[in-house]
Amino acid sequence: MLDLHRLRVFRSVVASGSVHAAAANLGYTPSAISQHLAALQRETGLTLLERSGRGLRPTSAGRTLAAEADEVLARVGAAEALVADLRSGRTGSLSIAYFPSAGIVWMPALVDGLLRAYPGVRLDLRLSDEPPERLEERPDLQLFVAGDDIPARPGFITRHLRDDPYVAVLPDPHPLAGRAEIELAELEQERWIDYDAVQGRCRQIGLDACAAVGFRPAFRVEAHDCRSALAFVAAGIGVTMMPSLGAEQPPPGVTVVPVVRPTPVRSIHVVIRESIVGTGPGRAAVELLLADRHPAASGGPDLAYG
């Protein structure tokens, strides 16, 4: 069985590039670091490090072990934090994953509400567009944009939060900026700014709507995130179309106008681990997400399985 302490020492040497640097970072002597490394190599039967000038670099086997050690040590760290929470009587922990625009608009109020109600809760916040395939890697709550099919997962509940219509985002001097609404086809000749990853689901929803009226946007800038795209629009470089949540806090110099005929819409859901629904922080998080201040939240606080 591998010694976790030696794994930590090994990972420090790989990250810092030398025994002396790792010793300084960990507060050990260089000879102690060398002894731990030698013992780890005996345990594994592998050559994990090789000389590189005055320092060390991992061998191929060492790089593989270092990558695996990151995951092992992260899991051990989480377990140690859980034990500390339980020993001290703190409320516990809650992991929440979210996509970028939800992080900007919803997460500050959600985190504030949770910490006010449960000051001792430890929050693990993750930026993630899609729930991990491996169930054991999924957070307690995951905000995500759903496609046509939402597969049922054992041990998890899926709840619809909001249908999020797309809007046109224009610089203030634009001739269409004073309109109450804009037909999507009217944007065909504009210089477009992208706001999502090339393979992003939200981007594809917008492209499909444009294709439905007979054009494909000519992207002048590919920003790949809402905040950057809004800044490019404010600078007068072009226009964009994005979900209204992403444009909810536009910078000065930008006008947001609803898009019609058609109106692209994305569907926002939350996946909840069943085991946290009955806990205080878990219940509070779900109730905050379903609160009236989130427009078009469907139904009340009851949870639907699926």
Protein Blocks (a to p, Z undefined) as FASTA:
>chain_A
ZZfklmmmmmmmmmnopaklmmmmnopafklmmmmmmmmmmmnopafbdcehjbccddfk
lmmmmmmmmmmmmmmmmmmmmmmmmmnopabdcdddddfklmmmmmmmmmmmmmmmmmmb
ccdddddfbdcfblklpcfbdcddddfbdcddehiacddfbdcdddddddfklmklmpmb
dcfklmmmpccddfbdfklmklmmmmmmmmmnopacddfbdghpaklmmmmmmnopaccd
ddfklmmmccehiacdddehiaddddddddddfklmmpmklmmmmmmmmpmklghiahjf
bdceZZ
